[in-house]
Amino acid sequence: DYLQEGIGLRAYGQRDPLVEYQREAFDMFGEMKDAIRDEFVRYIYRVELVREQPRQRAPRTLTNQSEDDGTGQAALPSSSGDKIPRNAPCPCGSGKKYKKCHGAEV
């Protein structure tokens, strides 16, 4: 709005309103970019790094512990048993979806 108000007066000064509008808009855009850059730099220099404490993992509960073969992963149910939905959590305890973990092997 500010830009449009000043352009009408420049036509009285024998200047092309379109050229003046473009020139002033370009100057205002440059000022906006400078203001954003200055604000970003001030924000970056105020950032304080905080170190997170290492998380302690909760012990995993394996579903079929009696069939563990020593590889660290629980044995998955055989294909003759209940079918595991693809979006269900994987029974190995990884926390991934079945389709991304052991379901990808099938």
Buried (B, 14 or more C-beta within 10 A) or exposed (E): EEEEEEBEEBEEEEEEEEEBBEEBEEEEEEEEEEEEEEEEEEEEEEEEEEEEEEEEEEEEEBEEEEEEEEEEBBBBBEEEEEEBEEEEBBBBBBEBBBBEBBBEEE
